[in-house]
Amino acid sequence: MGFLVKLAGKKLKDIEVYLKTAVDFIVQGKIISFPTDSVYGIGGDPQNLEVINKIYDIKFRDRSKGLLLLVSDYEEATRIAEFNNIARKLAIKYWPGQLTMILKKKEPCIIPPEVTAFQNTIGLRVPKNEIILSILNLLKEEGHFGGIIGTSANYSGEPPSISGEEVTKKILSPIDYIVDGGKSKSKLPTTIIDCTSQKIKFLRIGEISEEEIADYLSE
């Protein structure tokens, strides 16, 4: 197992060096683990084919199932995905936050097709958790794509991890850098919506309810 850094309870200005190290590791093609708005994730550079393959291998994940991406902001999301009016409206309201959207990929796309299991759609979210959002913003500020693969830190089919310590116990494959921001505040997963057409489709109900989204879109 790689480095485990414990950052729970610390202010962002006091942990900048650790966040910068996480960015360096991502750029170098290494795998990191990090807190999100719900459970812990593992990820890395979504433009690096070796990283993509490593993550599938670490999770024992079926390669016919694509990987979600976490991005720094709406602007960065528009570099790789197409937003219709509904998706744009949802992004304004719920990003950063607990909503993952399935969108049509822009073609040609800077993200290799292996990330999305060769499908023409991609799952994206702007996280609210300040640790991972700061890492994404640093990536963008340094001139890299402001996004990483953001899949849950567990073997496929097993319960997700809710702390950095749990990641070290659950996943035996080498993860280069584990950012421990303390226990997850919410065990509820993100809500996932297919926004590829004008009629949205709920694929998973999580922190944000179907009723809340329906009420918002009907306003």
GROMACS elastic network, one bead per residue, 0.5 to 0.9 nm:
[ bonds ]
;  ai    aj funct       b0    kb
    1     4     6  0.84038   500
    1   168     6  0.70119   500
    1   171     6  0.89251   500
    1   172     6  0.73993   500
    1   173     6  0.72603   500
    1   175     6  0.57428   500
    1   176     6  0.66559   500
    1   177     6  0.82324   500
    1   178     6  0.89031   500
    2    32     6  0.89414   500
    2   174     6  0.65837   500
    2   175     6  0.55902   500
    2   177     6  0.52971   500
    2   178     6  0.71197   500
    3   175     6  0.82652   500
    3   176     6  0.62263   500
    3   178     6  0.59864   500
    3   179     6  0.83768   500
    4   164     6  0.74576   500
    4   165     6  0.81324   500
    4   168     6  0.83804   500
    4   176     6  0.86871   500
    4   177     6  0.60945   500
    4   179     6  0.61681   500
    4   180     6  0.68937   500
    5    18     6  0.76791   500
    5   164     6  0.84692   500
    5   177     6  0.78500   500
    5   178     6  0.62715   500
    5   179     6  0.52866   500
    5   180     6  0.58085   500
    5   181     6  0.84992   500
    6   164     6  0.79590   500
    6   178     6  0.85501   500
    6   179     6  0.64955   500
    6   181     6  0.62614   500
    6   182     6  0.74689   500
    7    10     6  0.56467   500
    7    11     6  0.84908   500
    7    15     6  0.70838   500
    7    18     6  0.86535   500
    7   131     6  0.89885   500
    7   179     6  0.71373   500
    7   180     6  0.57938   500
    7   182     6  0.72460   500
    8    11     6  0.87442   500
    8   180     6  0.67219   500
    8   183     6  0.83921   500
    9   181     6  0.76118   500
    9   182     6  0.78573   500
   10    13     6  0.84285   500
   10    14     6  0.65503   500
   10    15     6  0.69571   500
   10   181     6  0.86941   500
   11    14     6  0.53664   500
   11    15     6  0.66922   500
   12    15     6  0.52999   500
   12    16     6  0.62502   500
   12    19     6  0.88626   500
   12   130     6  0.79443   500
   12   131     6  0.76035   500
   12   134     6  0.84394   500
   13    16     6  0.56291   500
   13    17     6  0.88930   500
   14    17     6  0.78513   500
   14    18     6  0.89585   500
   15    18     6  0.54214   500
   15    19     6  0.64768   500
   15    20     6  0.87782   500
   16    19     6  0.50904   500
   16    20     6  0.60781   500
   16    21     6  0.85484   500
   16   134     6  0.89181   500
   17    20     6  0.50828   500
   17    21     6  0.61918   500
   17    22     6  0.87312   500
   18    22     6  0.63193   500
   18    23     6  0.87765   500
   18   179     6  0.81900   500
   19    22     6  0.50203   500
   19    23     6  0.64134   500
   19    24     6  0.87589   500
   19   131     6  0.75021   500
   19   132     6  0.84365   500
   19   134     6  0.73223   500
   19   135     6  0.57683   500
   19   138     6  0.81727   500
   19   179     6  0.84452   500
   20    23     6  0.50252   500
   20    24     6  0.62500   500
   20    25     6  0.86699   500
   20   135     6  0.72301   500
   20   138     6  0.73198   500
   20   139     6  0.88083   500
   21    25     6  0.61895   500
   21    26     6  0.86635   500
   21   177     6  0.87460   500
   22    25     6  0.51114   500
   22    26     6  0.62836   500
   22    27     6  0.87402   500
   22    32     6  0.71245   500
   22   135     6  0.70227   500
   22   177     6  0.69652   500
   22   178     6  0.86240   500
   22   179     6  0.80072   500
   23    26     6  0.51012   500
   23    27     6  0.62338   500
   23    28     6  0.85944   500
   23   135     6  0.61863   500
   23   136     6  0.79981   500
   23   138     6  0.70335   500
   23   139     6  0.61510   500
   24    27     6  0.51734   500
   24    28     6  0.61483   500
   24    29     6  0.88119   500
   24    30     6  0.87521   500
   24   139     6  0.87989   500
   25    28     6  0.50393   500
   25    29     6  0.64599   500
   25    30     6  0.52103   500
   25    31     6  0.72870   500
   25    32     6  0.74601   500
   25    44     6  0.83368   500
   25   176     6  0.77520   500
   25   177     6  0.75475   500
   26    29     6  0.52870   500
   26    30     6  0.53348   500
   26    31     6  0.66982   500
   26    32     6  0.72047   500
   26    43     6  0.83622   500
   26    44     6  0.52961   500
   26    45     6  0.56402   500
   26   139     6  0.87315   500
   26   148     6  0.82119   500
   27    30     6  0.74193   500
   27    44     6  0.81895   500
   27    45     6  0.66757   500
   27   139     6  0.83788   500
   27   144     6  0.81195   500
   28    45     6  0.85747   500
   29    44     6  0.68136   500
   29    45     6  0.62945   500
   29    48     6  0.68105   500
   29    50     6  0.76774   500
   29    51     6  0.61181   500
   30    43     6  0.86830   500
   30    44     6  0.63902   500
   30    45     6  0.79104   500
   30    51     6  0.69610   500
   30   175     6  0.78212   500
   30   176     6  0.61343   500
   30   177     6  0.80694   500
   31    42     6  0.69861   500
   31    43     6  0.57387   500
   31    44     6  0.51410   500
   31    45     6  0.82509   500
   31    51     6  0.70980   500
   31    54     6  0.81797   500
   31    55     6  0.77879   500
   31   174     6  0.81541   500
   31   175     6  0.53762   500
   31   176     6  0.54025   500
   31   177     6  0.67671   500
   31   178     6  0.88046   500
   32    41     6  0.83938   500
   32    42     6  0.56593   500
   32    43     6  0.55854   500
   32    44     6  0.62488   500
   32   175     6  0.59117   500
   32   176     6  0.57604   500
   32   178     6  0.56671   500
   32   179     6  0.75684   500
   33    40     6  0.69692   500
   33    41     6  0.55225   500
   33    43     6  0.63889   500
   33    44     6  0.87244   500
   33   153     6  0.71490   500
   33   164     6  0.74726   500
   33   167     6  0.77678   500
   33   175     6  0.71157   500
   33   176     6  0.82258   500
   33   177     6  0.63360   500
   33   179     6  0.59683   500
   33   180     6  0.81333   500
   34    39     6  0.89991   500
   34    40     6  0.56396   500
   34    41     6  0.54257   500
   34    42     6  0.64002   500
   34    43     6  0.82248   500
   34   131     6  0.78728   500
   34   132     6  0.65966   500
   34   150     6  0.89951   500
   34   153     6  0.86368   500
   34   163     6  0.86404   500
   34   164     6  0.72236   500
   34   177     6  0.86486   500
   34   178     6  0.61736   500
   34   180     6  0.64892   500
   34   181     6  0.75137   500
   35    38     6  0.76099   500
   35    39     6  0.65397   500
   35    41     6  0.62555   500
   35    42     6  0.89087   500
   35   129     6  0.71953   500
   35   131     6  0.71736   500
   35   132     6  0.66531   500
   35   162     6  0.80262   500
   35   163     6  0.73389   500
   35   164     6  0.76557   500
   35   179     6  0.71214   500
   35   180     6  0.67945   500
   35   181     6  0.60281   500
   35   182     6  0.79403   500
   35   183     6  0.84059   500
   35   184     6  0.71054   500
   36    39     6  0.59031   500
   36    40     6  0.56853   500
   36    41     6  0.66346   500
   36   127     6  0.66445   500
   36   128     6  0.75586   500
   36   129     6  0.54513   500
   36   130     6  0.85609   500
   36   131     6  0.80299   500
   36   132     6  0.65595   500
   36   133     6  0.87074   500
   36   150     6  0.87862   500
   36   184     6  0.77019   500
   37    40     6  0.83433   500
   37    97     6  0.72793   500
   37    98     6  0.67157   500
   37   127     6  0.64383   500
   37   128     6  0.61542   500
   37   129     6  0.52324   500
   37   184     6  0.73424   500
   37   185     6  0.73461   500
   37   186     6  0.69531   500
   37   187     6  0.89181   500
   37   189     6  0.84578   500
   37   190     6  0.80679   500
   38    98     6  0.80794   500
   38   129     6  0.87859   500
   38   162     6  0.78338   500
   38   184     6  0.58064   500
   38   185     6  0.65508   500
   38   187     6  0.54469   500
   38   188     6  0.61262   500
   38   189     6  0.58328   500
   38   190     6  0.71364   500
   38   207     6  0.87573   500
   39   152     6  0.69021   500
   39   153     6  0.78733   500
   39   160     6  0.63730   500
   39   161     6  0.59886   500
   39   163     6  0.76404   500
   39   183     6  0.85229   500
   39   184     6  0.57107   500
   39   185     6  0.83167   500
   39   186     6  0.72209   500
   39   187     6  0.61757   500
   39   188     6  0.79648   500
   39   189     6  0.72516   500
   40   151     6  0.85081   500
   40   152     6  0.59513   500
   40   153     6  0.55875   500
   40   154     6  0.86607   500
   40   160     6  0.70842   500
   40   161     6  0.55067   500
   40   162     6  0.55583   500
   40   163     6  0.63729   500
   40   164     6  0.72819   500
   40   167     6  0.77288   500
   40   180     6  0.89219   500
   40   183     6  0.89105   500
   40   184     6  0.73387   500
   41   149     6  0.88225   500
   41   150     6  0.57035   500
   41   151     6  0.53098   500
   41   154     6  0.81781   500
   41   160     6  0.84543   500
   41   161     6  0.79499   500
   41   167     6  0.89027   500
   42    55     6  0.77936   500
   42   149     6  0.74261   500
   42   150     6  0.58915   500
   42   151     6  0.56493   500
   42   152     6  0.60273   500
   42   153     6  0.51291   500
   42   154     6  0.84644   500
   42   175     6  0.82534   500
   42   178     6  0.86944   500
   43    46     6  0.81988   500
   43    51     6  0.82620   500
   43    52     6  0.85666   500
   43    55     6  0.70553   500
   43    69     6  0.86831   500
   43   148     6  0.60799   500
   43   150     6  0.50711   500
   43   151     6  0.64369   500
   43   152     6  0.86132   500
   43   153     6  0.86709   500
   44    47     6  0.88484   500
   44    48     6  0.82008   500
   44    51     6  0.63233   500
   44    52     6  0.77208   500
   44    55     6  0.82301   500
   44   147     6  0.86920   500
   44   148     6  0.52901   500
   44   149     6  0.54758   500
   44   150     6  0.77769   500
   45    48     6  0.55183   500
   45    49     6  0.85638   500
   45    51     6  0.64932   500
   45    52     6  0.77348   500
   45   145     6  0.86044   500
   45   147     6  0.74956   500
   45   148     6  0.52966   500
   45   149     6  0.65833   500
   46    49     6  0.74906   500
   46    51     6  0.72567   500
   46    52     6  0.64909   500
   46    69     6  0.77333   500
   46   111     6  0.63042   500
   46   112     6  0.75109   500
   46   115     6  0.69771   500
   46   145     6  0.88810   500
   46   147     6  0.73285   500
   46   148     6  0.55017   500
   46   149     6  0.55044   500
   47    51     6  0.82117   500
   47    52     6  0.80196   500
   47   110     6  0.69790   500
   47   111     6  0.53058   500
   47   112     6  0.61230   500
   47   115     6  0.86089   500
   47   145     6  0.85847   500
   47   148     6  0.86779   500
   48    51     6  0.53344   500
   48    52     6  0.63753   500
   48    53     6  0.88629   500
   48   111     6  0.86259   500
   48   112     6  0.79498   500
   49    52     6  0.50014   500
   49    53     6  0.62195   500
   49    54     6  0.85642   500
   49   112     6  0.71815   500
   49   114     6  0.76633   500
   49   115     6  0.85072   500
   50    53     6  0.52340   500
   50    54     6  0.61548   500
   50    55     6  0.87636   500
   51    54     6  0.50038   500
   51    55     6  0.62569   500
   51    56     6  0.87508   500
   52    55     6  0.53634   500
   52    56     6  0.64932   500
   52    57     6  0.87626   500
   52    67     6  0.87496   500
   52   112     6  0.89536   500
   52   114     6  0.72878   500
   52   115     6  0.65219   500
   52   149     6  0.80486   500
   53    56     6  0.52058   500
   53    57     6  0.61982   500
   53    58     6  0.86404   500
   53   114     6  0.82897   500
   53   115     6  0.89018   500
   54    57     6  0.50158   500
   54    58     6  0.59878   500
   54    59     6  0.86269   500
   55    58     6  0.50361   500
   55    59     6  0.62219   500
   55    60     6  0.83114   500
   55    61     6  0.81456   500
   55   149     6  0.87425   500
   55   151     6  0.85694   500
   56    59     6  0.54743   500
   56    60     6  0.58598   500
   56    61     6  0.50245   500
   56    62     6  0.73274   500
   56    63     6  0.68372   500
   56    67     6  0.87155   500
   57    61     6  0.66064   500
   57   173     6  0.88823   500
   58    61     6  0.77642   500
   58   154     6  0.86484   500
   58   155     6  0.73145   500
   58   171     6  0.77747   500
   58   172     6  0.83958   500
   58   173     6  0.59157   500
   58   174     6  0.81364   500
   58   175     6  0.87926   500
   59    62     6  0.88117   500
   59   152     6  0.88698   500
   59   153     6  0.78070   500
   59   154     6  0.62885   500
   59   156     6  0.55674   500
   59   171     6  0.82573   500
   59   173     6  0.88175   500
   60    63     6  0.88997   500
   60   155     6  0.61517   500
   60   156     6  0.60528   500
   61    64     6  0.85250   500
   61    65     6  0.74677   500
   61   155     6  0.74839   500
   61   156     6  0.55869   500
   61   157     6  0.88632   500
   62    65     6  0.57128   500
   62    66     6  0.85872   500
   62   156     6  0.82172   500
   63    66     6  0.69615   500
   63   114     6  0.80450   500
   63   115     6  0.89584   500
   63   117     6  0.62053   500
   64   116     6  0.83939   500
   64   117     6  0.52284   500
   64   118     6  0.81644   500
   65   115     6  0.88034   500
   65   116     6  0.72299   500
   65   117     6  0.57814   500
   66   114     6  0.75331   500
   66   115     6  0.56222   500
   66   118     6  0.80026   500
   66   119     6  0.78961   500
   66   122     6  0.78013   500
   66   123     6  0.82682   500
   67   114     6  0.87369   500
   67   115     6  0.54997   500
   67   116     6  0.58877   500
   67   117     6  0.78036   500
   67   122     6  0.80685   500
   67   123     6  0.73545   500
   67   149     6  0.66117   500
   67   150     6  0.72723   500
   67   151     6  0.63142   500
   68   100     6  0.84092   500
   68   102     6  0.89005   500
   68   115     6  0.79182   500
   68   116     6  0.78605   500
   68   122     6  0.69663   500
   68   124     6  0.59318   500
   68   125     6  0.79647   500
   68   148     6  0.86726   500
   68   149     6  0.60052   500
   68   150     6  0.56565   500
   68   151     6  0.60994   500
   69   115     6  0.88165   500
   69   122     6  0.79411   500
   69   123     6  0.62004   500
   69   124     6  0.50236   500
   69   125     6  0.65888   500
   69   126     6  0.87139   500
   69   147     6  0.65166   500
   69   148     6  0.55570   500
   69   150     6  0.50915   500
   69   151     6  0.76537   500
   70    77     6  0.89676   500
   70   100     6  0.89918   500
   70   123     6  0.86245   500
   70   124     6  0.58524   500
   70   125     6  0.50567   500
   70   126     6  0.56606   500
   70   127     6  0.66595   500
   70   132     6  0.87886   500
   70   133     6  0.86254   500
   70   136     6  0.79955   500
   70   146     6  0.84998   500
   70   147     6  0.54421   500
   70   148     6  0.54782   500
   70   149     6  0.62428   500
   70   150     6  0.55183   500
   70   151     6  0.89276   500
   71    74     6  0.77939   500
   71    76     6  0.64941   500
   71    77     6  0.63504   500
   71   124     6  0.69414   500
   71   125     6  0.61595   500
   71   126     6  0.51279   500
   71   127     6  0.74863   500
   71   133     6  0.79950   500
   71   136     6  0.64443   500
   71   137     6  0.85149   500
   71   145     6  0.85939   500
   71   146     6  0.57126   500
   71   148     6  0.66282   500
   71   149     6  0.88529   500
   72    75     6  0.82092   500
   72    76     6  0.64657   500
   72    77     6  0.79244   500
   72    96     6  0.85576   500
   72   125     6  0.86028   500
   72   126     6  0.58312   500
   72   127     6  0.76883   500
   72   132     6  0.89401   500
   72   133     6  0.61217   500
   72   134     6  0.81124   500
   72   135     6  0.84106   500
   72   137     6  0.54178   500
   72   138     6  0.88912   500
   72   139     6  0.85471   500
   72   140     6  0.74501   500
   72   146     6  0.53979   500
   72   147     6  0.61650   500
   73    76     6  0.54881   500
   73    77     6  0.64638   500
   73    78     6  0.89919   500
   73    95     6  0.76309   500
   73    96     6  0.74516   500
   73   125     6  0.85029   500
   73   126     6  0.57861   500
   73   127     6  0.87467   500
   73   133     6  0.88882   500
   73   136     6  0.87365   500
   73   137     6  0.82502   500
   73   146     6  0.80766   500
   73   147     6  0.89506   500
   74    78     6  0.63369   500
   74    88     6  0.86910   500
   74    91     6  0.69818   500
   74    92     6  0.82118   500
   74    95     6  0.76811   500
   74    96     6  0.88704   500
   74   125     6  0.89016   500
   74   126     6  0.74389   500
   75    78     6  0.53092   500
   75    79     6  0.69848   500
   76    79     6  0.53995   500
   76    80     6  0.75442   500
   76   140     6  0.84490   500
   76   145     6  0.75402   500
   76   146     6  0.64053   500
   76   147     6  0.76788   500
   77    80     6  0.57620   500
   77    81     6  0.60424   500
   77    82     6  0.84683   500
   77    83     6  0.89705   500
   77   124     6  0.72296   500
   77   125     6  0.83404   500
   77   126     6  0.84946   500
   77   146     6  0.87864   500
   77   147     6  0.83964   500
   78    81     6  0.51233   500
   78    82     6  0.62794   500
   78    83     6  0.71705   500
   78   106     6  0.83566   500
   79    82     6  0.83272   500
   79   106     6  0.74698   500
   79   109     6  0.82000   500
   79   110     6  0.82442   500
   80   104     6  0.86643   500
   80   105     6  0.58543   500
   80   106     6  0.51796   500
   80   107     6  0.80041   500
   80   108     6  0.87438   500
   80   109     6  0.59199   500
   80   110     6  0.68364   500
   80   111     6  0.73306   500
   80   122     6  0.84433   500
   81   103     6  0.60540   500
   81   104     6  0.56193   500
   81   107     6  0.86235   500
   81   109     6  0.84133   500
   81   121     6  0.80812   500
   81   122     6  0.72115   500
   81   124     6  0.86012   500
   82    87     6  0.87989   500
   82   103     6  0.63388   500
   82   104     6  0.54425   500
   82   105     6  0.61724   500
   82   106     6  0.59622   500
   82   196     6  0.84816   500
   83    86     6  0.77477   500
   83    87     6  0.54009   500
   83    88     6  0.57389   500
   83   103     6  0.69638   500
   83   104     6  0.77581   500
   83   195     6  0.81667   500
   83   196     6  0.82096   500
   84    87     6  0.53717   500
   84    88     6  0.61588   500
   84    89     6  0.86748   500
   84   103     6  0.88760   500
   84   195     6  0.78224   500
   84   196     6  0.77610   500
   84   197     6  0.77417   500
   84   198     6  0.75422   500
   85    88     6  0.51241   500
   85    89     6  0.61611   500
   85    90     6  0.86875   500
   85   198     6  0.80496   500
   86    89     6  0.51042   500
   86    90     6  0.62241   500
   86    91     6  0.86180   500
   86   195     6  0.72964   500
   86   197     6  0.87328   500
   86   198     6  0.68274   500
   86   199     6  0.86119   500
   86   200     6  0.81632   500
   86   217     6  0.77240   500
   87    90     6  0.51025   500
   87    91     6  0.61004   500
   87    92     6  0.86809   500
   87   101     6  0.76037   500
   87   103     6  0.80758   500
   87   195     6  0.59204   500
   87   196     6  0.83297   500
   87   198     6  0.88733   500
   87   200     6  0.88859   500
   88    91     6  0.51137   500
   88    92     6  0.63126   500
   88    93     6  0.88208   500
   89    92     6  0.52649   500
   89    93     6  0.64899   500
   89    94     6  0.87023   500
   89   217     6  0.79296   500
   90    93     6  0.52031   500
   90    94     6  0.58065   500
   90    95     6  0.77070   500
   90    99     6  0.84383   500
   90   101     6  0.88057   500
   90   213     6  0.82486   500
   90   216     6  0.86649   500
   90   217     6  0.80351   500
   91    94     6  0.53563   500
   91    95     6  0.51073   500
   91    96     6  0.80026   500
   91    99     6  0.83483   500
   91   101     6  0.86365   500
   91   125     6  0.87836   500
   91   126     6  0.86357   500
   92    95     6  0.61243   500
   92    96     6  0.86806   500
   93    96     6  0.84640   500
   93    97     6  0.88848   500
   93   216     6  0.87766   500
   94    97     6  0.53597   500
   94    98     6  0.69599   500
   94    99     6  0.62213   500
   94   126     6  0.86911   500
   95    98     6  0.75566   500
   95    99     6  0.71447   500
   95   125     6  0.72483   500
   95   126     6  0.54551   500
   95   127     6  0.71039   500
   95   128     6  0.75053   500
   96    99     6  0.82187   500
   96   125     6  0.75387   500
   96   129     6  0.84356   500
   96   133     6  0.86251   500
   97   100     6  0.85535   500
   97   125     6  0.76134   500
   97   126     6  0.63300   500
   97   127     6  0.51946   500
   97   129     6  0.81326   500
   97   190     6  0.85043   500
   98   125     6  0.76970   500
   98   126     6  0.81718   500
   98   127     6  0.68992   500
   98   128     6  0.75563   500
   98   189     6  0.78816   500
   98   191     6  0.63697   500
   98   192     6  0.87566   500
   98   206     6  0.80351   500
   98   207     6  0.64022   500
   98   208     6  0.68160   500
   99   124     6  0.86118   500
   99   125     6  0.63132   500
   99   126     6  0.80419   500
   99   127     6  0.85068   500
   99   190     6  0.56223   500
   99   191     6  0.50930   500
   99   192     6  0.60987   500
   99   193     6  0.76550   500
   99   206     6  0.85556   500
   99   207     6  0.81994   500
   99   208     6  0.71727   500
  100   123     6  0.64498   500
  100   124     6  0.55222   500
  100   126     6  0.79908   500
  100   190     6  0.64742   500
  100   191     6  0.60471   500
  100   193     6  0.64391   500
  100   194     6  0.87145   500
  101   122     6  0.81044   500
  101   123     6  0.54864   500
  101   124     6  0.54382   500
  101   125     6  0.65324   500
  101   191     6  0.84338   500
  101   192     6  0.57857   500
  101   193     6  0.50816   500
  101   194     6  0.59218   500
  101   195     6  0.62787   500
  101   196     6  0.88835   500
  102   121     6  0.64109   500
  102   122     6  0.54690   500
  102   124     6  0.64983   500
  102   192     6  0.73422   500
  102   193     6  0.61115   500
  102   195     6  0.56525   500
  102   196     6  0.66969   500
  103   120     6  0.86012   500
  103   121     6  0.53535   500
  103   122     6  0.54057   500
  103   123     6  0.63154   500
  103   124     6  0.76235   500
  103   194     6  0.67312   500
  103   195     6  0.55998   500
  103   196     6  0.51032   500
  103   197     6  0.87784   500
  104   120     6  0.60069   500
  104   122     6  0.62671   500
  104   123     6  0.88829   500
  104   195     6  0.82011   500
  104   196     6  0.57923   500
  105   108     6  0.84220   500
  105   109     6  0.68970   500
  105   119     6  0.86342   500
  105   120     6  0.55485   500
  105   121     6  0.50397   500
  105   122     6  0.58416   500
  106   109     6  0.54381   500
  106   110     6  0.86797   500
  106   120     6  0.83764   500
  106   121     6  0.87561   500
  107   110     6  0.84510   500
  107   120     6  0.86891   500
  108   111     6  0.88740   500
  109   112     6  0.72212   500
  109   113     6  0.83026   500
  111   114     6  0.83599   500
  111   115     6  0.70771   500
  111   116     6  0.86260   500
  112   115     6  0.59908   500
  112   116     6  0.78792   500
  112   118     6  0.84692   500
  113   116     6  0.55190   500
  113   117     6  0.61911   500
  113   119     6  0.71621   500
  113   120     6  0.83428   500
  114   118     6  0.56655   500
  114   119     6  0.86602   500
  115   118     6  0.74132   500
  115   119     6  0.89339   500
  115   122     6  0.83642   500
  115   149     6  0.81962   500
  116   119     6  0.55091   500
  116   120     6  0.75103   500
  116   121     6  0.69089   500
  116   122     6  0.59817   500
  116   123     6  0.81785   500
  117   120     6  0.88794   500
  118   121     6  0.86429   500
  119   122     6  0.77185   500
  121   196     6  0.78782   500
  123   192     6  0.84826   500
  123   194     6  0.86282   500
  126   133     6  0.76214   500
  127   130     6  0.80323   500
  127   132     6  0.72456   500
  127   133     6  0.60455   500
  128   131     6  0.87196   500
  128   132     6  0.80822   500
  128   133     6  0.64737   500
  129   132     6  0.59153   500
  129   133     6  0.60123   500
  129   134     6  0.84713   500
  130   133     6  0.50447   500
  130   134     6  0.57811   500
  130   135     6  0.85187   500
  131   134     6  0.52876   500
  131   135     6  0.64509   500
  131   136     6  0.88777   500
  131   179     6  0.85192   500
  131   181     6  0.75089   500
  132   135     6  0.50290   500
  132   136     6  0.62845   500
  132   137     6  0.86554   500
  133   136     6  0.50819   500
  133   137     6  0.61513   500
  133   138     6  0.85839   500
  134   137     6  0.50308   500
  134   138     6  0.60749   500
  134   139     6  0.86001   500
  135   138     6  0.51190   500
  135   139     6  0.62853   500
  135   140     6  0.88078   500
  135   146     6  0.85808   500
  136   139     6  0.51196   500
  136   140     6  0.64329   500
  136   141     6  0.87099   500
  136   145     6  0.85740   500
  136   146     6  0.51312   500
  136   147     6  0.58742   500
  136   148     6  0.74992   500
  137   140     6  0.51174   500
  137   141     6  0.60853   500
  137   142     6  0.86168   500
  137   146     6  0.62481   500
  137   147     6  0.86140   500
  138   142     6  0.61348   500
  138   143     6  0.87519   500
  138   144     6  0.87444   500
  138   146     6  0.76969   500
  139   142     6  0.53114   500
  139   143     6  0.66491   500
  139   144     6  0.53339   500
  139   145     6  0.65564   500
  139   146     6  0.51380   500
  139   147     6  0.75791   500
  140   143     6  0.52374   500
  140   144     6  0.51542   500
  140   145     6  0.56603   500
  140   147     6  0.79512   500
  141   144     6  0.73656   500
  141   146     6  0.80471   500
  142   145     6  0.89032   500
  143   146     6  0.82183   500
  144   147     6  0.84893   500
  145   148     6  0.82912   500
  147   150     6  0.88005   500
  150   153     6  0.88803   500
  151   154     6  0.86741   500
  152   155     6  0.85529   500
  152   156     6  0.88376   500
  152   160     6  0.61608   500
  152   161     6  0.76019   500
  153   159     6  0.89602   500
  153   160     6  0.58690   500
  153   161     6  0.58107   500
  153   162     6  0.87497   500
  153   167     6  0.64705   500
  153   170     6  0.83842   500
  153   171     6  0.76313   500
  154   157     6  0.80220   500
  154   158     6  0.62170   500
  154   159     6  0.66112   500
  154   160     6  0.51003   500
  154   161     6  0.63260   500
  154   167     6  0.74632   500
  154   170     6  0.67398   500
  154   171     6  0.64887   500
  155   158     6  0.55706   500
  155   159     6  0.79992   500
  155   160     6  0.80811   500
  155   170     6  0.80452   500
  155   171     6  0.71687   500
  156   159     6  0.84447   500
  157   160     6  0.89140   500
  160   167     6  0.86738   500
  160   170     6  0.89441   500
  160   187     6  0.89955   500
  161   164     6  0.76334   500
  161   165     6  0.86481   500
  161   166     6  0.56179   500
  161   167     6  0.57231   500
  161   170     6  0.75058   500
  161   184     6  0.86407   500
  162   165     6  0.85072   500
  162   166     6  0.65784   500
  162   167     6  0.78400   500
  162   182     6  0.82080   500
  162   183     6  0.55123   500
  162   184     6  0.50586   500
  162   185     6  0.85877   500
  162   186     6  0.87848   500
  162   187     6  0.74847   500
  163   166     6  0.51719   500
  163   167     6  0.65092   500
  163   180     6  0.63788   500
  163   181     6  0.72998   500
  163   182     6  0.56787   500
  163   184     6  0.62997   500
  164   167     6  0.50721   500
  164   168     6  0.66054   500
  164   169     6  0.89603   500
  164   178     6  0.62842   500
  164   179     6  0.64363   500
  164   181     6  0.71459   500
  164   182     6  0.70046   500
  164   183     6  0.78331   500
  165   168     6  0.52860   500
  165   169     6  0.66019   500
  165   170     6  0.88174   500
  165   178     6  0.87115   500
  165   180     6  0.71903   500
  165   182     6  0.86562   500
  166   169     6  0.50802   500
  166   170     6  0.59593   500
  166   171     6  0.84145   500
  167   170     6  0.51706   500
  167   171     6  0.58111   500
  167   172     6  0.87438   500
  167   178     6  0.80416   500
  168   171     6  0.58789   500
  168   172     6  0.71363   500
  168   175     6  0.85012   500
  168   178     6  0.81660   500
  169   172     6  0.71203   500
  171   174     6  0.80004   500
  171   175     6  0.83092   500
  172   175     6  0.84365   500
  175   178     6  0.70789   500
  180   183     6  0.82353   500
  181   184     6  0.81254   500
  182   185     6  0.86638   500
  183   186     6  0.88193   500
  184   187     6  0.66362   500
  186   189     6  0.78616   500
  186   207     6  0.83315   500
  187   207     6  0.89804   500
  188   191     6  0.89250   500
  188   206     6  0.56524   500
  188   207     6  0.56858   500
  189   192     6  0.89806   500
  189   204     6  0.84759   500
  189   205     6  0.79343   500
  189   207     6  0.63029   500
  190   204     6  0.77433   500
  190   205     6  0.72953   500
  190   207     6  0.56677   500
  190   208     6  0.73080   500
  191   202     6  0.78559   500
  191   203     6  0.77319   500
  191   204     6  0.53764   500
  191   207     6  0.61016   500
  191   208     6  0.58291   500
  191   209     6  0.75704   500
  191   210     6  0.86134   500
  192   201     6  0.86818   500
  192   202     6  0.61997   500
  192   203     6  0.53707   500
  192   205     6  0.66577   500
  192   206     6  0.76835   500
  193   200     6  0.65450   500
  193   201     6  0.55915   500
  193   203     6  0.55618   500
  193   204     6  0.71097   500
  193   205     6  0.85611   500
  194   197     6  0.78048   500
  194   199     6  0.86475   500
  194   200     6  0.56524   500
  194   201     6  0.50056   500
  194   202     6  0.63294   500
  194   203     6  0.67872   500
  195   198     6  0.70987   500
  195   199     6  0.72947   500
  195   200     6  0.51505   500
  195   201     6  0.69631   500
  196   199     6  0.81264   500
  196   200     6  0.74615   500
  196   201     6  0.88987   500
  197   200     6  0.65091   500
  197   201     6  0.88146   500
  202   205     6  0.68891   500
  202   210     6  0.75244   500
  205   208     6  0.68799   500
  205   209     6  0.62035   500
  205   210     6  0.68123   500
  206   209     6  0.66327   500
  206   210     6  0.89127   500
  208   211     6  0.85167   500
  208   212     6  0.68284   500
  208   213     6  0.74021   500
  209   212     6  0.52773   500
  209   213     6  0.65722   500
  209   214     6  0.87012   500
  210   213     6  0.53383   500
  210   214     6  0.61052   500
  210   215     6  0.85993   500
  211   214     6  0.50584   500
  211   215     6  0.60320   500
  211   216     6  0.85208   500
  212   215     6  0.52190   500
  212   216     6  0.62016   500
  212   217     6  0.87371   500
  213   216     6  0.50613   500
  213   217     6  0.61602   500
  213   218     6  0.85689   500
  214   217     6  0.52685   500
  214   218     6  0.61753   500
  214   219     6  0.88445   500
  215   218     6  0.52251   500
  215   219     6  0.65066   500
  216   219     6  0.54461   500
